[in-house]
């Protein structure tokens, strides 16, 4: 169990798997609670009050199934509890049992798809994830459906794991369109574009991802490779400079970004990156100058707009 929790923590709480992923799984808990309010009763009745929350939650859900084994909602709540706490094998086992009786249950498809995708079985994740997406894709407001976004993300990611970037594009484009601030979906879509040698689209996605996660090391690495494929060495230096920034090697970052700025002085992200680097080095005056330079090139540069406000506030202290 500890190994599974470690895996889930790495996926959810690393710099590349952010708050969106947490919201998605919390949605699962809310769904489980709504369809099986009685589970709370079993938590209170059977779980030890001093037990850690993970064991307490799982024990309560398991007891609910033992007491009402014929209730599909209770059993689905157990599968979702296993999924939430990273017990993917158990989630799959329970979901397959429910699927025998309810083969068209979308909640079963969701649990199976997400569990397979996180358990090293991307080929098995494809069918249930696609079924789940098909059941919800025509909703009026898919942008509010975090489970639909998660299914699209993991379907695209599963295709990437299977080295099928062309198949990954559509679900990842949907994931980005349905959640326009999800940096992970943007990064994965960039990988899919790059896998199809559409490097211009790839770098656009990597830039979008790093707007929301400024120290997104993996995105900058992929960006540098795409700029290299586009034969743009001055922007390779930018991406590598931001890789160094993400690694907290600020002097190396400064050197590479200054080199990039000299070679391409009309590229706003380079100056925004210089601003972040100077700011990290606590050189606020130069950070302000760099952010101002970025905004002169692109008045809408988000990183510079936010950064200069932060720096000006710091200079007033």
N, C-alpha and C positions, 0 to 999 in steps of 0.2 A: 504493500500500500504506500509506503514511504517513497518508493521509486516512482510510482504513478503520480503522487502529489508533486514530487520534484519536477517531473515532466510537465505537468499542468502549470506549475508556477513559472517554469521557463517560458512556456508558450504565452501565458497571460500577462506576466508582470515584467518581462524583459523590455528593453527599450524598443523592441520591434513589435511587440504585441501589447496594445495599449488598452485604454479605458473602454473602448468599444467592445472588446472581447469580454471584459468583465460584465458590462451591461447585458450582453447577449445571454450569458449564463445565469445572471440574476433573473432575466426574463423567464428562463426555464423554471426557476424556483417559484416565481410568482404563478406561472401556469400550473405547476404541480399543486401549489397551495389552493388555487381556485377550484380545481377539479376534485380535490380530495382534502377538504378542510379537516376531515376526521383524522388525518395523519397527525395533526398537531396534538390531538387527544392522546395518541399513542406515544408521541414524544414525551408528553408530560407524565403519562402513566407508567411507562416501562423503562424509559432512559434514566440513568443515574444522573442526578443533578450536578455532580462534580465532574462528569465525564467530559472530555474535550468535545467541542461542538461537532467535529466531523463524525466521531464515533456515535455521538448522541443522535445526530440527524439520520445516519445510516441505520442505526439500531431501531429507531422509531419507524422508519419506512419499512424495514424488514418485518417488524412486528405487525404492522398494519396489513401486510400481505398474508402473514400467517393467520391472522384473525379473519380475513375476508379474501381468501385466495381467488374467488370467482369474480372479484370486482376489477375490471380492466383499468379503471382510472387509478385505483390504488397501486396496481402493478406498474402502470406507466409512471406514476410518481416515484416509485422505487428506481426504475431505469434512469429517470432524470436525475435522481439524487446520486446514483452511481456516476453518471456522466459529470455532474457538477464537481464531484470530489476526485475525479481522475481515475476511477475504477472502470476503465474502458472494457476489459474482458467481462466483468460482471454486468455492465450495462448492455453489452451485446447479447450475452446469454439470456438475460431477462427479456430484452426486446424481441429476440427471435421467438421466444415462447409466446409472447403476446401476438406476434405477427401471424402465428399459425391459426389463431382464432379470428384475427382482425387484419387481414392482409393489406387492406387499403387505408390503414390508420396513418395519418400524416405525422403524428407525434412519434410513432415507431420509426418511420423513415428518417425523421430528423435525428433521433438518438443513434440509430445505426450508422447513418452517414457521418455524423460528427465523430462518433467513437472510432469507426474504421479509419477516418482521415487522421486522427490523432494517435492511432495505434499501429502505424506502419503498414496499413493495408489500403493504400489509395485506390487500388483497382476495385476493391469491394465497396468503396464509398460512393462510386459514381452513380449507380442505379438508384439507391435510396435518396441521395441528395437531389438528383434530377427529378425524382417523383415528388419530393417535398416542394421543390421550386415550382414544378408544374401546377401543384395544387394551390399555390398562392400568388403566382406571378401576375395575375390579372387583377389584383387588389387595387382599389382606387388610390391608396396612399402607401405604396410599398416602402417608401422612405421611413415610415414609422414602424415597420416590422423588422425588428432586430434579428429574429430567427431566420427570416428570409434572406437578410443580408449575410448572416453567418453561413447559411447553406450555400449561397452563391460564392462566397469567399473560399470556403473549403472545397467546393467543386472545382473551382479554378486552380486552387493550390494542388489538389489531387492530380489534375491533368499535368501540372508542371512537374510534380514528382515522377509522373510516368513518362516524362520527356515528350509531351504532346502540347507544346505551347500554342499551336494554332487552335486547339480545342479549349484552351484555358482562356482565350481572349473574351469570348461572349459572357461567360459567367462573371469574370472579373470586371468587365465593363459595367455589367449590371450592378455589381457590388459597389463600384465607385459612384455610379449614378444614384443609387439608392441611399448612399451614405457619403456625402461629399466631403467629409472631414476624416475619413478612415485612411490613415497613412499606410497601413499594412496592405489594404486592397490596392492602393495606388502603386506601392512598391511591387507587389506581385504582378499587377497589370504591366508595369514597366518591364519586368522580366519576361512576360509573355510576348510583348512587342519585340524585345531584343532577341528572343528565341526565334522570331520570325524575320529577323534582320531589318525590322522597322525601327532603326535606332533614333530617328528624330522624335517619333512618338514616345519611345522609351525614355529619353532624357526629360521630356516634358512631364512624364509621370513621376520620375525620380525627383524632379524639382518640386512637384506638387506635394509629394510625400515629405520631403525635408522642410517644406514650409511649416508643416504641423509638428514635425519632430526634428529640430535643428541639429541634433547629434545622431542622426540615423546612419550609423556607420555602413551597414549593408547597402543602403540605397546609394550612398556616395561611391562605394566601391563599384557597384553596377553602373553608376553614372560615368565613372572614369573609363570603364571598359567600352561603353557605348560611344563616348566622345572620341576614344581612340579609334573605334571602328569608323567614325565619321571624319577621321583625319583632322581633328581640331585640338592640337597639342596644348594651346593656351587654356582651353577649357578642361583638358585633362589635369592641368596644374590646379585649376580651381577645385575640381572634384577631389583631387588628392590632398589639397590644402584643407578641405572640409573633413576628409578622413582623419587627418592629423588632429584637427580641432575636436572631432568626436572621440579621439583617443587621448585627449587632454595634453597633446604635445603641441603647445601653443606657439613655441618658437618656430618649429617646423611649419606649422600652419601659416604663420605670418610670412615666412620666406616664400612659400609656394603661392600664397594669395597675392603678395606684392609682385611676384614674377608674372602671374596671370594678369593682374591689373595693368602692368606696363605693356603687355602684349595685346591686350584687348580692353582698352579703357572705357568702352561703352557698355560693359556688361554689369548691370546693377547687382546681381547676386554676389559677385566677387567682392564688391565694396561692403555689402551687407555682411558677408562672411568676415571681412576684415573688422567690421564693427563688433561682431560677436567675439572675435579673437582678442581684440584690444580690451573689450569689456571683461573677458575672462582673465586677462592679465592685470586687471584693475587699472588700466590706462584709460580713464574715462574721457579726457580731452580728445585723444586720438580716436576713440570709439565714436564720439560725437561727430568728428570730422568725416569719418568713414561712412557713417549712416547718412549724413547730409549729402555726401557724394553719390550714394546709392539713390537717394530720393531725387536728386537733380536729373539722374538718368531715367528713373522710373518712379514717378510720384506715388504710384500705387504699390510699391514694394512693401509687402506685409512685414517682413522681418525688420526692415529699416524703420518703418513707421512705429512699430511697437518698441524697437530697441532704442530709438532716440528719446522717446518718452521716458523710458526707464533710466537712461543715462542722464538726461537733464534733471530728473528727480534726484539722482545720486549726487550730481554736482552741486545741488542746492543744500545738501546736508552739511 
